[in-house]
């Protein structure tokens, strides 16, 4: 099932041991190489910025993220395997989306597959002129060609569209 980014952020992290919220999700830790959410930055009751790793999430409910205990929240410096990704500080929001020939717009939202936490779709706000005719554009992950620190390159959405037949007189 796909969920928009807004349903994953500012949600409580619920401990099964205590039955209470132990933190709140702030932002995702996104791996730009495969668009997987590796975890979430969280803020606990003492206002520390910690990381909740994807593998430690037991369930994602409308009420929040379910974990075994507060002990699964760790300092970012303790995550040796994710250190390169954490240092990149990749944020997909507001990235420019372009094709080989033109600028399409900026990322305004994304949809994530809840079971795997892979970003499956990005939603792009087009320029004002284009938005009158087409509105926002949904781009599937299979259309993404390259991700750089400043932009996302996609296949042209109109590429491969059938040519129109000439008008008959």
C-alpha positions in Angstrom: 0.0 0.0 0.0 1.3 3.5 -0.9 1.3 6.3 1.5 2.2 10.0 1.0 5.1 11.5 2.8 2.8 13.6 5.0 1.4 10.4 6.6 4.9 9.3 7.7 6.2 12.5 9.3 5.3 14.1 12.6 4.0 10.8 13.8 4.6 9.3 17.3 6.9 6.4 17.8 5.0 4.0 20.1 6.8 1.6 22.4 5.2 -1.8 23.0 7.0 -2.1 26.3 5.7 1.1 27.9 2.6 1.6 25.8 3.5 5.3 25.3 4.9 7.5 22.7 8.7 7.7 23.1 9.5 10.0 20.2 8.2 11.8 17.1 9.3 11.3 13.5 10.8 14.4 12.0 12.3 13.6 8.6 13.2 10.5 6.6 16.7 9.2 6.0 16.6 8.5 2.2 19.2 6.6 0.3 19.5 8.4 -3.1 21.0 5.4 -4.8 17.8 3.3 -4.6 15.2 5.7 -3.1 14.7 3.6 0.0 13.8 5.2 3.3 16.5 3.7 5.6 15.0 5.2 8.7 13.6 8.3 10.3 15.1 11.1 12.3 13.2 11.3 15.5 13.0 13.7 18.4 12.6 12.1 21.8 11.1 13.6 25.0 14.5 15.1 26.0 14.6 16.9 22.5 17.6 14.7 21.3 17.7 14.0 17.6 17.9 10.2 17.2 17.4 7.8 14.3 14.9 5.0 14.0 16.2 2.4 11.6 13.7 0.8 9.2 14.5 -2.7 10.5 13.4 -1.8 14.0 9.9 -0.7 13.0 7.4 -3.4 14.0 4.4 -1.9 12.3 3.2 1.4 10.8 -0.3 2.3 11.9 -2.4 5.4 11.4 -1.6 6.3 15.1 2.2 6.1 14.5 5.2 3.8 14.3 5.3 0.8 16.6 8.7 -0.3 18.0 9.7 -2.8 20.8 11.3 -0.2 23.0 12.9 3.2 23.2 16.3 1.5 23.0 15.9 1.1 19.2 16.4 4.9 18.8 20.1 5.6 18.4 22.4 8.5 17.8 23.3 9.0 14.1 27.0 8.6 14.9 26.4 5.0 16.1 25.0 3.9 12.7 28.3 2.9 11.0 26.6 1.2 7.9 24.4 4.3 7.3 27.0 6.9 7.9 27.6 7.7 4.2 23.9 8.1 3.6 23.4 10.2 6.8 26.3 12.5 5.7 24.7 13.0 2.3 21.6 14.5 4.1 19.6 13.8 0.9 16.2 15.5 0.8 14.0 14.7 -2.2 11.5 17.5 -1.6 11.9 20.6 -3.8 14.5 18.9 -6.1 14.3 20.0 -9.7 12.9 17.4 -12.1 14.2 17.5 -15.6 14.3 15.5 -18.8 17.2 15.4 -21.3 15.7 18.5 -23.0 13.6 20.5 -20.5 12.8 21.3 -17.0 9.6 19.7 -15.7 9.2 21.2 -12.2 10.0 20.5 -8.6 9.2 17.6 -6.3 6.3 18.5 -4.0 5.5 15.0 -2.5 6.2 11.3 -2.8 4.5 8.1 -2.2 6.1 5.2 -0.3 5.4 1.5 -0.3 4.8 0.8 3.4 6.0 -2.8 3.4 9.4 -2.0 1.9 9.7 1.8 2.5 10.8 2.3 -1.2 9.7 5.5 -2.7 7.5 4.4 -5.6 6.2 7.7 -7.0 7.3 11.3 -6.9 4.8 14.2 -7.5 6.1 17.2 -9.5 4.6 20.7 -9.5 4.9 22.0 -13.0 5.3 25.7 -14.0 2.3 27.9 -13.7 1.7 27.8 -17.4 1.8 24.0 -17.6 -0.3 23.6 -14.4 -3.2 25.2 -16.1 -3.3 22.5 -18.7 -1.9 19.5 -16.9 -1.7 20.0 -13.1 0.8 18.0 -11.1 2.7 15.2 -12.7 3.1 11.8 -11.1 6.4 10.1 -11.9 6.9 6.4 -11.3 10.3 5.3 -10.0 10.9 3.3 -13.2 10.9 6.6 -15.2 13.8 8.0 -13.1 17.1 7.9 -15.0 19.5 9.7 -12.6 19.5 11.4 -9.2 22.1 14.0 -8.4 22.4 16.3 -5.4 20.6 19.1 -7.3 18.1 17.4 -9.6 16.3 14.3 -10.7 16.5 13.3 -14.4 13.5 11.4 -15.8 12.5 9.9 -19.1 10.4 12.4 -21.1 6.7 11.7 -20.1 5.6 12.2 -23.7 8.3 10.0 -25.1 6.9 6.9 -26.8 3.4 8.5 -27.1 1.8 7.5 -30.4 2.0 10.1 -33.1 -1.3 11.8 -34.1 -2.8 10.8 -37.4 -2.9 13.6 -39.9 -6.3 15.3 -40.2 -8.3 14.3 -43.2 -9.7 16.8 -45.5 
